[in-house]
Amino acid sequence: MQSRHAIAFRSQTFLGAKGLRPIPHPGGLVGDALIQCSLDPAVLRLEFRRAAQQEASGVAMAFGVICVERRDGPYFLDVVPARRVRSPHRQAAFDDTMAALGLRPLTLTGDDIMREPRFRSARAVWQHRRFRTSLDTRYRIKRALADVVDMSLDELCSIVSGPQDPLLSVLSLACADMLEIDLETQVIGPGTRVRWRD
């Protein structure tokens, strides 16, 4: 019989431009962590990886982890409130397996994930991930950002005016990993800085 935890873990999947395939997760803060990773310029790729380790007793311990490939190396997502409870022996086996895979923990507490202004701003941006930006609008946004380090959202939207909504296009392109958007400095608004992603 499956545990409630296992059923809950399979109940949601995350889809984003940085993932090659859907990532199963338990929801809640893990879902928010995945959104923030997807919008973080330092994160290059997200994936779900299954691993197994043979215990001394001969019993195989299987588990899955969310891998986060950052500019500074590979990690596994370790959201403190969503951690699985393991015996000391199983925790040691898990740690050994992660080390063998070359994965360090990217440990995030609930306070880390819910820190403002990033928490609300990331959710606001992610709501527009399905907005379809036309090739013409995408080209004009890229051209406007080509010769500058970054630009305010207000300035960019005034340069790239209609017919398609430039704000929704910018937010959608950030979700598609084409634009970098500053979610750390201030609540998303006219002064938010954006840049084309190299």
PyMOL commands that set and color helices and strands:
alter all, ss='L'
color gray80, all
select helices_A, chain A and resi 4-9+29-39+80-82+88-100+110-113+118-126+135-145+153-159+166-175
alter helices_A, ss='H'
color red, helices_A
select strands_A, chain A and resi 12-14+23-25+43-54+60-70+73-79+104-108+151-152+179-181+193-196
alter strands_A, ss='S'
color yellow, strands_A
deselect
rebuild
show_as cartoon
